[in-house]
Amino acid sequence: MEKVWLLVAVAASVLARAAAVELTFELPDNAKECFYEEIEKGTECTLEYQVVTGGHYDVDVLVEGPARQILYREIKQQYGQFQFTPDHTGTYQVCFSNEFSTFSHKLIYVDFQVGDEPQLPGVGEHFTAMTQMESSSQKVHENLNSIIDYQTHHRLQEAQSRKRAEDLNERVLFWAVGETLGILVIAVGQVMILKNFFADKKSNQAAY
Protein backbone atom coordinates (compact mmCIF):
# COMPACT_ATOMS: atom_id res chain seq x y z
CA MET A 1 0.00 0.00 0.00
CA GLU A 2 1.34 3.37 -0.99
CA LYS A 3 2.02 6.06 1.56
CA VAL A 4 -0.85 8.51 2.00
CA TRP A 5 0.03 12.20 2.01
CA LEU A 6 -2.47 14.27 3.98
CA LEU A 7 -2.72 17.71 2.33
CA VAL A 8 -5.94 19.30 3.50
CA ALA A 9 -7.21 17.89 6.78
CA VAL A 10 -7.68 14.66 8.67
CA ALA A 11 -10.43 14.55 11.23
CA ALA A 12 -11.21 11.17 12.78
CA SER A 13 -13.49 10.54 15.70
CA VAL A 14 -14.66 7.07 16.74
CA LEU A 15 -17.71 7.15 19.00
CA ALA A 16 -20.42 4.65 19.81
CA ARG A 17 -22.03 4.83 16.38
CA ALA A 18 -20.41 7.83 14.73
CA ALA A 19 -17.12 8.37 12.91
CA ALA A 20 -15.82 10.75 10.26
CA VAL A 21 -12.76 10.81 8.03
CA GLU A 22 -11.90 13.72 5.77
CA LEU A 23 -8.62 13.76 3.89
CA THR A 24 -6.85 14.53 0.64
CA PHE A 25 -4.19 12.14 -0.62
CA GLU A 26 -1.97 11.61 -3.65
CA LEU A 27 -2.61 8.53 -5.76
CA PRO A 28 0.38 7.63 -7.99
CA ASP A 29 0.02 6.19 -11.47
CA ASN A 30 -0.58 2.42 -11.70
CA ALA A 31 -1.53 2.44 -8.00
CA LYS A 32 -4.49 1.50 -5.84
CA GLU A 33 -5.31 2.81 -2.37
CA CYS A 34 -7.89 1.31 0.03
CA PHE A 35 -9.34 2.55 3.32
CA TYR A 36 -11.04 0.35 5.90
CA GLU A 37 -13.74 1.17 8.44
CA GLU A 38 -15.49 -0.99 11.03
CA ILE A 39 -19.22 -0.23 10.66
CA GLU A 40 -22.13 -1.54 12.68
CA LYS A 41 -25.36 -2.80 11.16
CA GLY A 42 -27.95 -0.11 10.43
CA THR A 43 -25.50 2.82 10.57
CA GLU A 44 -26.10 5.35 7.82
CA CYS A 45 -22.92 6.13 5.85
CA THR A 46 -22.06 8.73 3.23
CA LEU A 47 -19.04 8.70 0.90
CA GLU A 48 -18.10 11.80 -1.07
CA TYR A 49 -15.02 12.08 -3.30
CA GLN A 50 -13.51 14.36 -5.92
CA VAL A 51 -10.39 14.26 -8.10
CA VAL A 52 -8.72 17.62 -7.52
CA THR A 53 -5.80 17.43 -9.95
CA GLY A 54 -4.09 15.02 -12.31
CA GLY A 55 -4.61 13.61 -15.79
CA HIS A 56 -8.19 13.78 -17.00
CA TYR A 57 -9.49 14.21 -13.42
CA ASP A 58 -10.82 10.65 -13.20
CA VAL A 59 -10.45 7.66 -10.89
CA ASP A 60 -12.01 4.23 -10.35
CA VAL A 61 -13.97 3.87 -7.09
CA LEU A 62 -15.06 0.66 -5.35
CA VAL A 63 -16.94 0.09 -2.08
CA GLU A 64 -17.04 -3.49 -0.74
CA GLY A 65 -18.73 -5.09 2.25
CA PRO A 66 -17.37 -7.63 4.77
CA ALA A 67 -18.21 -10.55 2.47
CA ARG A 68 -16.46 -8.84 -0.47
CA GLN A 69 -19.82 -7.94 -1.98
CA ILE A 70 -19.71 -4.88 -4.22
CA LEU A 71 -21.89 -2.04 -2.95
CA TYR A 72 -20.70 0.71 -5.28
CA ARG A 73 -18.48 0.84 -8.35
CA GLU A 74 -17.69 3.69 -10.73
CA ILE A 75 -15.17 3.77 -13.57
CA LYS A 76 -13.18 6.92 -14.40
CA GLN A 77 -15.25 9.37 -12.40
CA GLN A 78 -14.22 12.92 -11.43
CA TYR A 79 -16.52 13.21 -8.43
CA GLY A 80 -19.42 11.40 -6.81
CA GLN A 81 -21.45 10.68 -3.70
CA PHE A 82 -22.75 7.39 -2.32
CA GLN A 83 -25.04 6.77 0.65
CA PHE A 84 -25.68 3.34 2.11
CA THR A 85 -26.89 1.59 5.26
CA PRO A 86 -25.07 -1.71 5.98
CA ASP A 87 -27.12 -4.85 6.59
CA HIS A 88 -24.24 -6.57 8.40
CA THR A 89 -21.66 -5.48 10.96
CA GLY A 90 -18.09 -5.77 9.76
CA THR A 91 -15.15 -4.14 8.02
CA TYR A 92 -16.02 -2.17 4.90
CA GLN A 93 -13.43 -0.95 2.42
CA VAL A 94 -13.32 1.97 0.01
CA CYS A 95 -10.77 1.66 -2.79
CA PHE A 96 -9.51 4.25 -5.29
CA SER A 97 -7.66 2.94 -8.33
CA ASN A 98 -5.42 4.78 -10.80
CA GLU A 99 -4.14 1.60 -12.41
CA PHE A 100 -5.40 2.63 -15.84
CA SER A 101 -3.04 5.65 -15.88
CA THR A 102 0.60 5.17 -16.89
CA PHE A 103 2.08 8.53 -15.89
CA SER A 104 -0.54 10.82 -14.28
CA HIS A 105 -0.64 11.23 -10.51
CA LYS A 106 -4.01 12.12 -9.00
CA LEU A 107 -4.88 14.26 -5.99
CA ILE A 108 -8.11 12.95 -4.45
CA TYR A 109 -10.35 14.41 -1.76
CA VAL A 110 -12.38 11.97 0.38
CA ASP A 111 -15.08 12.63 2.96
CA PHE A 112 -16.40 9.47 4.63
CA GLN A 113 -19.16 10.02 7.21
CA VAL A 114 -20.29 7.08 9.35
CA GLY A 115 -23.32 7.57 11.56
CA ASP A 116 -24.99 10.72 12.78
CA GLU A 117 -22.97 13.60 14.12
CA PRO A 118 -22.93 13.61 17.96
CA GLN A 119 -24.80 16.41 19.63
CA LEU A 120 -23.12 19.16 21.58
CA PRO A 121 -22.14 18.29 25.17
CA GLY A 122 -25.06 18.94 27.49
CA VAL A 123 -27.57 19.22 24.63
CA GLY A 124 -29.97 16.34 24.16
CA GLU A 125 -28.81 14.58 27.33
CA HIS A 126 -32.08 15.31 29.16
CA PHE A 127 -35.64 14.31 28.36
CA THR A 128 -37.15 17.78 28.63
CA ALA A 129 -37.43 20.21 25.76
CA MET A 130 -34.31 22.19 24.90
CA THR A 131 -34.07 25.70 26.25
CA GLN A 132 -33.75 28.69 23.94
CA MET A 133 -30.00 28.87 24.69
CA GLU A 134 -29.55 25.19 23.81
CA SER A 135 -31.56 25.58 20.60
CA SER A 136 -29.48 28.61 19.61
CA SER A 137 -26.25 26.74 20.37
CA GLN A 138 -27.35 23.78 18.27
CA LYS A 139 -28.31 26.07 15.39
CA VAL A 140 -24.96 27.87 15.53
CA HIS A 141 -23.20 24.49 15.56
CA GLU A 142 -25.08 23.35 12.44
CA ASN A 143 -24.36 26.63 10.65
CA LEU A 144 -20.65 26.36 11.46
CA ASN A 145 -20.58 22.84 10.04
CA SER A 146 -22.23 24.14 6.86
CA ILE A 147 -19.63 26.90 6.63
CA ILE A 148 -16.83 24.34 6.99
CA ASP A 149 -18.33 22.26 4.15
CA TYR A 150 -18.60 25.32 1.89
CA GLN A 151 -15.02 26.35 2.67
CA THR A 152 -13.78 22.85 1.89
CA HIS A 153 -15.49 22.78 -1.51
CA HIS A 154 -14.25 26.29 -2.32
CA ARG A 155 -10.69 25.23 -1.44
CA LEU A 156 -11.00 22.23 -3.75
CA GLN A 157 -12.28 24.39 -6.60
CA GLU A 158 -9.50 26.91 -5.99
CA ALA A 159 -6.85 24.18 -6.01
CA GLN A 160 -8.27 22.69 -9.20
CA SER A 161 -8.44 26.07 -10.95
CA ARG A 162 -4.92 26.97 -9.81
CA LYS A 163 -3.54 23.69 -11.17
CA ARG A 164 -5.24 24.25 -14.52
CA ALA A 165 -3.91 27.81 -14.67
CA GLU A 166 -0.38 26.58 -13.90
CA ASP A 167 -0.63 23.93 -16.63
CA LEU A 168 -1.89 26.53 -19.12
CA ASN A 169 0.89 28.93 -18.15
CA GLU A 170 3.46 26.18 -18.64
CA ARG A 171 2.10 25.34 -22.09
CA VAL A 172 2.08 29.01 -23.12
CA LEU A 173 5.68 29.34 -21.91
CA PHE A 174 6.83 26.32 -23.92
CA TRP A 175 4.98 27.59 -27.00
CA ALA A 176 6.58 31.04 -26.64
CA VAL A 177 10.05 29.51 -26.25
CA GLY A 178 9.45 27.34 -29.34
CA GLU A 179 8.30 30.35 -31.38
CA THR A 180 11.35 32.35 -30.25
CA LEU A 181 13.71 29.57 -31.28
CA GLY A 182 11.91 29.26 -34.62
CA ILE A 183 12.25 32.99 -35.28
CA LEU A 184 15.96 32.88 -34.42
CA VAL A 185 16.55 29.92 -36.71
CA ILE A 186 14.70 31.62 -39.58
CA ALA A 187 16.61 34.88 -39.02
CA VAL A 188 19.99 33.14 -38.99
CA GLY A 189 19.02 31.12 -42.07
CA GLN A 190 17.99 34.23 -43.99
CA VAL A 191 21.26 35.98 -43.11
CA MET A 192 23.28 32.96 -44.22
CA ILE A 193 21.33 32.70 -47.50
CA LEU A 194 21.75 36.40 -48.29
CA LYS A 195 25.45 36.21 -47.37
CA ASN A 196 26.00 33.24 -49.70
CA PHE A 197 24.04 34.99 -52.47
CA PHE A 198 26.24 38.11 -52.43
CA ALA A 199 29.38 35.98 -52.03
CA ASP A 200 28.48 34.01 -55.18
CA LYS A 201 27.75 37.27 -57.07
CA LYS A 202 31.16 38.72 -56.13
CA SER A 203 32.87 35.49 -57.20
CA ASN A 204 31.18 35.62 -60.61
CA GLN A 205 32.18 39.27 -61.13
CA ALA A 206 35.77 38.50 -60.21
CA ALA A 207 35.87 35.66 -62.75
CA TYR A 208 34.86 38.02 -65.57
PyMOL commands that set and color helices and strands:
alter all, ss='L'
color gray80, all
select helices_A, chain A and resi 132-207
alter helices_A, ss='H'
color red, helices_A
select strands_A, chain A and resi 19-27+32-39+45-53+59-64+70-77+79-84+90-97+106-114
alter strands_A, ss='S'
color yellow, strands_A
deselect
rebuild
show_as cartoon
